[in-house]
Amino acid sequence: MAICRSADTRVPTAIGFFKPIVVIPEWALQELPAEELKIILLHEFAHLGRWDDWTNLAQKLVRTIFFSTRRFGD
């Protein structure tokens, strides 16, 4: 797992299916104290540890497959 910095992202983000990374905005590295960065990293690592990207992908696939079974008129 890698930690990257980016000027193009506004919020810390955990991304990737096969090679997950945590992207930290450059402003956060410059402005936030070390303790807060540690908390942010732990939070993003938790997303990766729970496989949140895979869970979101599975939810979207199920929603797509069962689109025609939605109730109408609710």
KOLGU-697263 format. One record per residue (C-alpha): residue in three letters; x, y, z. Coordinates in steps of 0.25 Angstrom, whole numbers, padded with zeros to 4 digits, always signed. Example, Ala and Ser with C-alpha at 12.3 -4.5 7.8 and 13.67 -1.06 7.14 Angstrom:
2
Ala+0049-0018+0031/Ser+0055-0004+0029/
This chain:
74
Met+0000+0000+0000/Ala+0005+0014-0004/Ile+0003+0028+0001/Cys+0003+0039-0009/Arg+0002+0054-0009/Ser-0006+0062-0019/Ala-0009+0076-0022/Asp-0021+0071-0030/Thr-0029+0065-0019/Arg-0036+0074-0008/Val-0039+0063+0002/Pro-0031+0050+0006/Thr-0036+0038-0002/Ala-0033+0023-0002/Ile-0034+0018-0016/Gly-0030+0005-0023/Phe-0035-0009-0025/Phe-0022-0017-0028/Lys-0012-0007-0023/Pro-0019+0002-0013/Ile-0013+0015-0009/Val-0016+0027+0000/Val-0015+0041-0007/Ile-0013+0052+0003/Pro-0015+0067-0002/Glu-0002+0075-0002/Trp-0009+0086+0006/Ala-0012+0075+0017/Leu+0002+0072+0018/Gln+0006+0086+0019/Glu-0005+0091+0029/Leu-0009+0080+0038/Pro-0002+0075+0050/Ala+0005+0062+0050/Glu-0006+0056+0060/Glu-0017+0060+0051/Leu-0010+0054+0039/Lys-0008+0041+0047/Ile-0023+0041+0050/Ile-0027+0043+0035/Leu-0017+0032+0030/Leu-0023+0022+0040/His-0037+0026+0035/Glu-0033+0024+0021/Phe-0026+0011+0024/Ala-0039+0006+0030/His-0046+0008+0017/Leu-0036+0000+0010/Gly-0036-0011+0021/Arg-0051-0012+0020/Trp-0050-0013+0005/Asp-0060-0002+0003/Asp-0057+0000-0012/Trp-0060-0014-0014/Thr-0073-0013-0006/Asn-0077-0001-0014/Leu-0074-0008-0027/Ala-0083-0020-0023/Gln-0094-0011-0018/Lys-0094-0004-0032/Leu-0094-0017-0039/Val-0106-0022-0031/Arg-0113-0010-0034/Thr-0111-0010-0048/Ile-0115-0025-0050/Phe-0127-0023-0042/Phe-0131-0010-0048/Ser-0144-0016-0054/Thr-0149-0021-0041/Arg-0151-0008-0034/Arg-0165-0004-0030/Phe-0171+0007-0038/Gly-0180+0017-0031/Asp-0174+0018-0018/
